[in-house]
């Protein structure tokens, strides 16, 4: 079973999907050798939310590279706009 997936164009890792205590869909992310964090996907990460609803109980093994690239793009853009100061500082992106 796949536990984490390293994104191809940033230093983020996809750790999974889930639900928070209020029943909202979340994506679980992390940086190398750091504690993970989550982002609510409802309304702000539309593609990630669809993938979360589809895969949160199945794990990460059924996600395609195309889906991963779209999830990464949404999450990177979200962190750049709304992430904490520490998340913005740690985020590294790479050119294709």
C-alpha positions in Angstrom: 0.0 0.0 0.0 1.3 3.5 -0.9 1.8 5.6 2.2 3.0 8.9 0.7 3.6 10.3 -2.7 6.3 12.9 -3.5 5.0 15.5 -6.0 7.1 16.0 -9.1 7.3 19.8 -9.2 7.6 20.8 -5.5 9.0 19.5 -2.2 5.5 18.6 -1.0 4.4 15.1 -0.2 0.8 13.8 -0.5 0.1 11.8 2.7 -3.5 11.0 2.0 -7.1 12.2 2.2 -9.5 12.2 5.0 -12.3 13.9 6.9 -11.9 16.5 9.7 -13.9 16.4 12.9 -16.7 18.4 11.3 -17.0 16.0 8.3 -15.2 18.2 5.8 -12.9 16.6 3.2 -9.2 17.3 3.7 -6.0 16.6 1.9 -3.0 15.6 4.1 0.3 17.1 3.0 3.8 17.4 4.3 7.3 18.5 3.7 10.4 16.2 3.9 11.2 15.3 7.5 8.6 17.6 8.9 5.3 17.2 10.6 2.3 17.0 8.2 -0.6 19.4 7.9 -4.0 19.3 6.2 -6.1 21.6 4.0 -9.9 21.5 3.7 -10.7 20.9 0.1 -14.4 22.0 0.1 -14.8 24.9 -2.2 -11.2 25.9 -2.5 -9.5 22.9 -4.1 -12.1 21.5 -6.6 -10.1 18.8 -8.3 -8.5 17.7 -5.0 -11.9 17.6 -3.4 -13.2 15.2 -6.1 -10.2 13.0 -5.7 -10.5 13.1 -1.9 -14.2 12.1 -2.1 -13.3 9.3 -4.5 -10.1 8.0 -2.7 -10.0 8.8 0.9 -11.0 5.3 2.1 -9.0 3.5 -0.7 -5.6 5.1 -0.1 -3.3 6.6 -2.7 -2.7 3.7 -5.1 -5.4 4.6 -7.6 -4.3 8.2 -8.3 -2.9 8.9 -11.8 0.0 11.2 -12.6 -2.4 13.6 -14.3 -4.5 13.8 -11.1 -1.3 14.2 -9.0 -0.2 17.1 -11.1 -3.6 18.9 -10.7 -3.6 18.2 -6.9 -0.1 19.6 -6.6 -0.9 22.7 -8.6 -4.0 23.4 -6.5 -2.2 22.8 -3.2 0.9 24.8 -4.2 -1.3 27.8 -5.3 -3.3 27.5 -2.0 -0.2 27.5 0.2 1.3 30.5 -1.8 -1.9 32.4 -1.2 -3.2 31.3 2.2 -0.5 29.1 3.9 1.2 30.0 7.1 4.4 32.0 7.0 6.4 28.8 7.8 4.6 26.9 5.0 5.3 29.6 2.5 9.0 29.7 3.6 9.4 25.9 3.3 7.6 25.5 0.0 10.0 25.0 -2.9 8.8 24.6 -6.5 10.7 23.3 -9.5 10.4 24.1 -13.2 9.3 21.3 -15.5 
